[in-house]
Amino acid sequence: MTELPKTFDPADIESRWYAHWEANGLFRPERPDATPFTIVNPPPNVTGSLHIGHALDNTLQDIVIRYERLRGKDALWVVGTDHAGIATQMVVERQLNAQQQKRTDFTRDEFVAKVWEWKAESGGTITGQLRRLGCSMDWANERFTMDEGFSKAVVKTFVELHKRGLLYRDKRLVNWDPHFRSAISDLEVETVETKGGFWRFRYPLADGVTLADGSDHIVVATTRPETMLADMAVAVHPDDERYKAVIGKEILQPITGRRFKIVPDEHADPALGSGAVKITPGHDFNDFDVGKRAGFKAGEMLNMFDADANVVQTADGLIPDRFLGLHRFKRDGVDGAREAVVAEMKALGLLVPHVTKDKEGEPVEADFEPRTIQTPFGDRSNVVIEPWLTDQWYVDAEKLAVAPMQAVRDGAIEIVPKTWEKTFFNWMENIQPWCVSRQLWWGHQIPAWFGPKRGFDNEIADISWSTEDVPFVALDEDDLRAQLKEYYGEAAEFVIVGDEEEYLERDTAISGNQKLADENANRIALYRDPDVLDTWFSSALWPFGTLGWPEQSDKLSRHYPNDLLISGFDILFFWDARMAMQGMEFMGEAPWKKLYLHGLVRAADGQKMSKSKGNVVDPLGLIDRFGADALRFFMAAMESQGRDVKMDEKRVEGYRNFATKLWNAARFLQSNGVTASTSHEAPAAALPVNRWIIAETVATVQAIDTALAELRFDAAANAIYHFVWDQFCDWYIELTKGAMDDETRAVAGWAFDQILVMLHPFMPFITEELWHLTGNRANALIVAQWPQALAAVDTDAQAEIDWLIRLVSAIRTARTELNVPPGAKLPMVVRDAAEETHRRLDRQGVALARLGRVESLTFGEPPAGGAAQIVVDEATFILPLAGVIDIAAEKTRLAKALAAAEKERDGLGGRLSNASFVEKAKPEAVAKAREDHAEKTAEAERLKAALERLG
């Protein structure tokens, strides 16, 4: 046993113990016969660094896994990182840009090689930071969503979903990010309020048609005038009397000269603007639906932008050349398509001005009505998202959602807190097809190849070709060739060209050269789909792909389904729901038995943390200042189901002080000859104080077990905190000072050992250090045995010591409130005491005299004069104060303080009873007033009680 240093230094022990645990395989001890317990971490982006949300999420997971490991389970915490397609490609492209290079200077394979180089050099930042937090993950089997085994699972999933008709290619509108030149998910779009406008234009009616009022035009309004270059209809409500007569008639689009019909659709709101809406199905999600209802096929819808959101010619060739090449918006001082369209409509006299009045009441005209527009932005690129019509791969999420919803209804998946079930069902019941393709180079390339669509005859020489390509989805080259032979015939030969551009160039060259055509008569060219899969597609396989699927193994059958998933509620649909879909589709059962959704970590004032607000808290900085244990305990203590965590550095500092309190308690025990316990079971004890601490230890074990079974992290943390700080350090040590016999040393050593084990999931570093400094241990604490709440509880001893604590606490409170000098010893007179109280006073008289600074103890009536009176249970304990304090002066002081506290209490109460204040004041101001009112109410009650004690 080593003598403990005087001060506790977290930095000195954290790296040392983490390295020991990992090097000795203690995160995954060999327990093949033990009950398995499995969790997987939400894989952080390989580009990421530890933020405060990671600290919360991973702390909670580590508490659970350390707890289950201590309980003897075969505890597996699967760890890995996500390849983060867009984010990683963005990082590497920025590096290239800094060297005056760009991605397209390289071939695809060369660029991907550079990404792998970056990962080898810089991709492990966050895994190192998770180690600093103390996360006891199975690093020996760390996974990466792009590693060979996991990539095999991704390809298998894609191919199987395609075979089952649950994955298909379709032309639809997507959220297109012009910065990344890729589709992104709805969940990766942030809607931001921006300043915009509402333009009104006159669209002429064709063929001399007029409205009932004689007008030869319809007025349409739009927030996006540039898209009129791809207009395909004008919609009016079918019941709008103004337009019934012209439904089915044609509009003459002023700039393009395109003729299109007026269609009836309930999307048009008669009460909004003119009641007529221009329909651009290729660039608006609502218009896309209107266009489908109007009979347009997706392939017929006009697309007027390229991947960079510059104007390109539409299929009908009607956009004037002067608009081609313009960006959709003004940028770098150059007008874009929006400005050009508005200017031309204005020049044609077809812009309806927005009229307001100036201060003098004179009319003022403007080109548009200012509006606040809900504008979609890419969450990473921060550019406006363009609804764009393109061919993508989709998963039939509606069908895949059926099984997970039933699993939640049946209880196969338990969502905690249960209040999130409603949100889960609402999203799943209204789920849209999941676009899983992304136009990137980094990621899992889609296992699909395109070749020319064959004709009606099976003989290769008689194939009649079309310009439409057909996809072949295959597991590998052998699978691909088998499909090609079946489709094109045994005589066919195949050439895989680089990409679609090379494919088209080859086709053009052959079609213009008879000799080449003859040479390649039986050679079919194909190209691979250049797109990659959405990263959420691969991470949806995490609970079983990390366990070796699609290969069957003991590890897979033993650890699937996982026992628990802990995640932030903000990725419920990004990740959790998709794991449920894929797990039930491919494994036949839910991926985890329980899903725990925690809140966000917010700034101290409740605001969401963001770099722009400057309120982001760095968890590594907190670890540097207070230690990982303090930060972890803060996260656990503040994690209350269904609520966000408000960051409070003072609380973190307070838990650092808690660690110091534990350290000092260990030093005190060591200085009094207390050593590590030799028994897992509680020692025999005769003294009430020892029987009491044994009972309190057992009660704390029970409380933690109950709390963690219910995933009440705050309740578990508060149970061990209260026990360590109050019962053990404040009372047990105080009660046993100067009375350390062999029994007490044995009990104290046993109780302290139980504290270290119970506290270990929350504060692993200090507990492991003290475990070894307080005794010669055969094993590390991380693999010790969890306390068993089986010791006989002595309720009589509990009641006696609880009584003593209440009495001493009341004496100390009275002395403080009445300004009794700290060093003064007072006589005590006891009145109305029952026999049990007499016996307790006999047994605990020495402790009472020392802790309450009681000089003498008598029974009966007190002497005349002022006195403090304390009632505990049936007895009254009287402390005569004559000659100790100036009673009259003390009464005056207390009365004055009481009046001031009551005045402030009543003033705050008046503000809070004012409905106008509660409704109109800032929420934080109302909360502060309530807090202050409660504080002043409690202060007034204390002062009143103190005054009453003086009689």
MOWO-V133046 format. One record per backbone hydrogen bond with DSSP energy under -1.0 kcal/mol. CO is the residue of the C=O (numbers start at 1). NH is the residue of the N-H. E is the energy in kcal/mol with one decimal. If there is no record, write none. Layout:
co = [CO	CO]
nh = [NH	NH]
e = [E	E]
//
This chain:
co = [10	13	14	15	16	17	18	19	20	21	22	31	35	37	38	38	39	44	45	51	52	53	54	55	56	57	58	59	60	61	62	63	64	65	66	67	68	69	70	73	74	76	77	78	79	81	82	84	85	86	87	88	89	90	91	92	93	94	96	96	97	102	103	107	108	109	110	111	112	113	114	115	116	117	118	119	122	124	125	126	127	128	129	130	135	137	138	139	143	144	147	148	149	150	151	152	153	154	155	156	157	158	159	160	161	162	166	168	170	172	174	175	176	177	177	182	185	186	188	190	192	194	196	198	199	200	201	203	204	206	211	215	216	218	220	222	224	225	226	227	228	233	234	235	236	237	240	243	246	249	250	251	253	258	260	261	262	263	265	269	272	277	279	279	280	284	285	286	287	288	289	290	291	292	297	298	304	306	309	310	311	314	320	323	326	327	328	331	334	336	337	338	339	340	341	342	343	344	345	346	350	354	356	358	362	364	366	369	371	373	373	375	376	377	378	383	386	388	390	392	393	394	395	395	396	397	399	401	402	403	404	405	406	407	407	414	416	417	418	420	421	422	423	424	425	428	434	436	438	438	444	446	447	448	449	450	451	453	459	460	468	470	472	476	477	478	479	480	481	482	483	484	485	489	493	495	499	500	501	502	503	504	505	506	507	508	510	513	514	515	516	518	522	524	526	527	531	532	534	535	536	538	539	541	541	542	544	545	548	553	554	555	556	562	565	567	568	569	571	571	572	575	576	577	578	579	580	581	582	583	591	593	594	595	596	598	600	602	603	607	610	618	619	620	621	622	623	627	628	629	630	631	632	633	634	638	639	640	645	648	649	650	651	652	653	654	655	656	657	658	659	660	661	662	663	664	665	666	667	668	669	670	687	688	689	690	691	692	693	694	695	696	697	698	699	700	701	702	703	704	705	706	707	711	712	713	714	715	716	717	718	719	720	721	722	722	723	724	725	726	727	728	731	732	736	739	741	742	743	744	745	746	747	748	749	750	751	752	753	754	755	756	759	759	763	764	765	766	767	768	769	770	774	775	780	781	788	793	794	795	796	797	798	799	800	801	802	803	804	805	806	807	808	809	810	811	812	813	814	815	816	821	826	828	829	830	831	834	835	836	837	838	839	840	844	845	846	847	848	853	856	858	866	868	870	872	875	876	877	878	879	881	881	885	886	887	888	889	890	891	892	893	894	895	896	897	898	899	900	901	902	903	904	905	906	907	908	909	911	914	915	916	917	922	923	924	925	926	927	928	929	930	931	932	933	934	935	936	937	938	939	940	941	942	943	944	945	948]
nh = [14	17	18	19	20	21	22	23	24	26	25	34	74	76	563	564	78	82	48	55	56	57	58	59	60	61	62	63	64	65	66	67	68	69	70	71	73	72	786	75	37	39	138	41	143	145	46	88	89	90	91	92	93	94	95	96	97	98	99	101	100	105	106	111	112	113	114	115	116	117	118	119	120	121	122	123	125	128	129	130	131	132	133	135	137	139	141	142	81	147	151	152	153	154	155	156	157	158	159	160	161	162	163	164	166	165	396	394	392	390	388	184	386	181	182	177	188	189	379	377	375	373	371	369	222	352	220	218	252	209	214	211	205	203	201	199	227	228	229	230	231	279	263	277	265	240	243	246	249	262	206	260	257	253	251	234	248	236	268	272	275	235	232	233	283	288	289	290	291	292	293	294	296	295	300	301	312	309	328	306	325	317	323	326	311	337	338	334	331	340	341	342	343	344	345	346	347	348	350	349	202	366	364	361	358	356	354	198	196	194	375	192	385	190	382	378	176	174	172	170	436	168	397	434	400	401	402	405	406	407	408	409	410	412	413	595	597	420	421	424	425	426	427	428	429	431	395	534	440	532	533	448	474	529	472	527	470	466	462	463	453	451	449	480	481	482	483	484	485	486	487	488	489	492	524	526	503	504	505	506	507	508	509	510	511	512	513	517	518	519	520	521	493	495	497	450	446	438	537	539	540	541	542	544	545	546	549	548	551	557	558	559	560	593	596	598	571	572	575	576	577	579	580	581	582	583	584	585	586	587	562	414	565	416	567	569	645	647	606	603	615	622	623	624	625	626	627	631	632	633	634	635	636	637	638	640	714	643	602	652	653	654	655	656	657	658	659	660	661	662	663	664	665	666	667	668	669	670	671	672	674	673	691	692	693	694	695	696	697	698	699	700	701	702	703	704	705	706	707	708	709	710	712	713	716	717	718	719	720	721	722	723	724	725	726	727	728	729	730	731	732	733	735	736	739	741	745	746	747	748	749	750	751	752	753	754	755	756	757	758	759	760	762	763	767	768	769	770	771	772	773	774	676	777	783	784	790	795	798	799	800	801	802	803	804	805	806	807	808	809	810	811	812	813	814	815	816	817	818	820	819	824	855	858	878	860	876	838	839	840	841	842	843	844	848	849	850	851	852	826	828	830	881	879	877	875	872	831	870	829	868	884	885	887	890	891	892	893	894	895	896	897	898	899	900	901	902	903	904	905	906	907	908	909	910	911	912	913	914	918	919	920	921	926	927	928	929	930	931	932	933	934	935	936	937	938	939	940	941	942	943	944	945	946	947	948	949	951]
e = [-2.2	-2.5	-2.3	-2.1	-1.6	-2.7	-2.6	-2.6	-1.8	-2.5	-1.5	-1.4	-2.7	-3.1	-2.1	-1.3	-2.6	-2.6	-2.1	-2.0	-1.8	-2.6	-2.9	-1.6	-2.2	-1.6	-2.4	-2.4	-1.8	-2.6	-2.6	-2.1	-2.5	-2.0	-2.4	-1.3	-2.3	-1.6	-2.3	-1.8	-2.0	-2.3	-2.4	-2.1	-2.2	-1.8	-2.4	-3.3	-2.3	-2.4	-1.9	-2.3	-2.5	-2.0	-1.7	-2.2	-2.8	-2.0	-1.2	-2.7	-2.0	-2.1	-2.1	-2.4	-2.6	-2.0	-1.6	-1.8	-2.2	-2.1	-2.4	-2.5	-2.2	-1.7	-3.6	-1.8	-1.0	-1.8	-1.7	-2.2	-1.4	-1.4	-1.4	-2.1	-1.5	-2.0	-1.8	-1.7	-1.6	-2.5	-2.8	-1.7	-1.4	-2.0	-2.4	-2.3	-2.3	-2.3	-2.6	-2.6	-2.7	-2.0	-2.4	-2.2	-2.8	-1.3	-3.1	-3.5	-2.6	-2.1	-2.1	-2.4	-2.8	-1.8	-1.4	-3.1	-1.5	-1.5	-2.3	-2.7	-3.0	-3.0	-2.4	-2.1	-2.4	-2.8	-2.6	-2.5	-2.6	-1.7	-1.9	-2.8	-2.7	-3.2	-2.8	-2.9	-1.3	-1.7	-1.3	-2.3	-1.5	-3.2	-2.7	-2.6	-2.5	-1.9	-1.7	-1.5	-2.4	-2.4	-2.6	-1.7	-2.0	-3.1	-3.8	-1.7	-2.9	-2.2	-1.6	-1.9	-1.9	-3.3	-2.9	-1.0	-2.1	-2.4	-1.6	-2.2	-3.2	-2.2	-2.2	-1.8	-2.6	-1.3	-1.7	-1.0	-2.2	-2.0	-1.8	-2.3	-2.8	-2.0	-1.9	-1.8	-3.2	-3.5	-1.6	-2.2	-2.0	-2.2	-2.7	-2.3	-2.4	-2.1	-2.7	-2.3	-2.3	-1.9	-2.9	-1.3	-2.7	-2.1	-3.9	-2.0	-2.7	-2.9	-3.4	-1.5	-3.5	-2.6	-1.1	-3.1	-2.3	-3.0	-2.0	-2.3	-2.2	-2.0	-1.9	-2.6	-2.4	-2.5	-2.2	-2.3	-1.7	-1.9	-1.0	-1.8	-1.9	-2.3	-2.0	-2.2	-2.6	-1.6	-1.6	-3.2	-3.0	-1.9	-2.2	-2.4	-2.9	-2.3	-2.0	-2.5	-2.7	-1.1	-2.4	-2.8	-1.6	-2.8	-1.8	-2.3	-1.8	-3.2	-2.7	-1.7	-3.2	-1.1	-1.2	-1.3	-2.2	-2.1	-2.2	-2.4	-2.8	-2.0	-1.9	-2.5	-2.5	-1.9	-2.0	-3.5	-1.8	-1.2	-4.1	-3.0	-2.2	-2.4	-2.3	-2.3	-2.1	-2.5	-2.4	-2.4	-2.2	-1.1	-1.6	-2.4	-2.5	-2.4	-1.9	-1.2	-3.6	-3.0	-3.2	-3.2	-2.5	-3.0	-1.7	-2.2	-1.1	-1.8	-1.5	-1.4	-4.1	-1.3	-1.8	-1.2	-1.8	-2.3	-2.3	-2.1	-1.3	-1.2	-3.2	-1.9	-1.7	-1.6	-2.3	-2.0	-2.8	-2.5	-2.1	-2.0	-2.5	-2.9	-2.0	-1.8	-2.5	-2.5	-2.8	-2.0	-2.1	-3.2	-2.5	-2.1	-2.9	-3.0	-2.4	-2.8	-1.3	-1.6	-2.3	-2.3	-1.8	-3.2	-1.7	-1.6	-2.8	-2.6	-2.1	-2.2	-2.2	-2.8	-2.0	-1.3	-1.3	-2.3	-3.7	-1.6	-2.7	-2.1	-2.0	-1.5	-1.9	-1.6	-1.8	-1.9	-2.4	-2.1	-2.3	-2.7	-2.0	-2.1	-2.0	-2.4	-2.5	-2.5	-2.4	-1.0	-2.8	-1.6	-2.5	-2.7	-1.8	-1.9	-2.0	-2.5	-2.2	-2.3	-2.4	-2.0	-2.3	-2.3	-2.3	-2.6	-2.7	-2.4	-2.4	-2.9	-1.8	-1.3	-3.3	-1.0	-2.2	-2.6	-2.6	-1.9	-1.9	-2.4	-2.6	-1.9	-2.7	-2.8	-1.8	-1.3	-3.0	-2.9	-1.5	-1.9	-3.0	-2.4	-3.5	-1.6	-2.3	-1.6	-2.5	-2.2	-2.5	-3.1	-2.4	-2.1	-3.0	-2.5	-1.9	-2.1	-2.0	-2.3	-2.1	-2.8	-2.7	-1.1	-1.0	-3.0	-1.3	-1.8	-2.2	-2.5	-2.2	-1.4	-2.1	-1.9	-1.2	-1.0	-1.2	-2.4	-2.2	-1.1	-2.3	-2.6	-2.3	-2.5	-2.5	-2.1	-2.2	-2.7	-2.4	-2.3	-2.8	-2.6	-2.2	-2.3	-2.7	-2.4	-2.4	-2.5	-2.2	-2.8	-2.0	-2.6	-1.3	-1.7	-3.1	-2.4	-3.2	-2.4	-2.7	-2.0	-2.4	-2.5	-2.6	-2.0	-2.3	-3.0	-2.8	-2.6	-2.0	-3.1	-2.6	-2.0	-2.2	-2.9	-2.4	-2.9	-3.8	-1.6	-2.1	-2.7	-2.7	-2.6	-2.4	-2.4	-1.7	-1.1	-2.6	-2.6	-2.3	-2.5	-2.7	-2.6	-2.3	-2.4	-2.7	-2.2	-2.0	-2.4	-2.6	-2.1	-2.2	-2.6	-2.7	-2.3	-2.4	-2.3	-2.2	-1.7	-2.3	-1.5	-1.0	-1.9	-2.3	-2.3	-2.3	-2.0	-2.6	-2.0	-2.1	-2.2	-2.2	-2.6	-2.4	-2.2	-2.0	-2.6	-2.2	-2.2	-2.2	-2.4	-2.0	-2.1	-2.4	-2.3	-2.2	-2.3	-2.3	-2.3	-1.7	-1.4]
//
